[in-house]
């Protein structure tokens, strides 16, 4: 069995997206903290001070957190498929679909945050991810 590394391209794109959102989060958060004249207080409960920032600023941080949640499953399944030699064909197409939906989710959440649209994007990306996981499971158990 030989590794199929094509699936690492969408993995890398999602990793780059996460880095971009991290930079975008701080590029909006730090100026907002300065404009608000906030004095950061480590004694306050987690998130309390950041909740005082405008919603448009918080959306970027919310999305960054989301990129550190479900996509971790994507990374694991993509690496599994690559190691199994199945990181091409339909699996590669599904991986690109997942990443495309996560990019759309990021843009929606960080710029407009219409929850109904964001939910549909999340739901669709979840279905794609579940399909990838099921395909990987079938390969693992068939071996």
Residue, then its C-alpha position, 0 to 999 in steps of 0.5 A: x500500500x502506497x500513500x496517496x498524498x493528493x488529499x494533503x492539498x485540501x488539508x493545507x488549504x484548511x490549515x492556511x485558512x485557519x492561520x488567516x482567520x487567526x491573523x484577521x481575528x487579532x487585526x480586528x480585536x486589538x484595535x477594538x480593544x484599544x478603541x474601547x479603552x479596555x483594561x484586560x483583567x485576568x480575574x474576570x470569567x473567561x470571555x466576559x471582557x471579549x463579550x464587550x467588543x462589537x459583534x463584528x469583532x467577536x465573529x472572527x474569534x468565534x470562527x477561529x474557535x470553530x476552525x479548531x473544533x470539527x476540522x480536527x476530525x477532517x485532518x485525522x481522516x484525511x491523513x488516514x486516507x493518505x496513509x491508506x493510499x486512498x487520498x485521491x478520486x472521490x475521497x479527494x473530491x469530498x475533501x475539497x468539498x469539505x474545505x470549500x464549505x468551511x471557507x464559505x462558512x468562515x466568510x459567512x460567519x466572519x463577515x455577515x453571520x446570518x445564522x440560518x445560512x451558517x447552519x446550512x453550510x455547517x450541516x452540509x460540511x458535516x455530511x461530507x465529513x461523515x462520508x469521508x469518515x465512513x469511507x475511511x472506516x470501510x477501508x480500515x476494516x476491509x484491510 
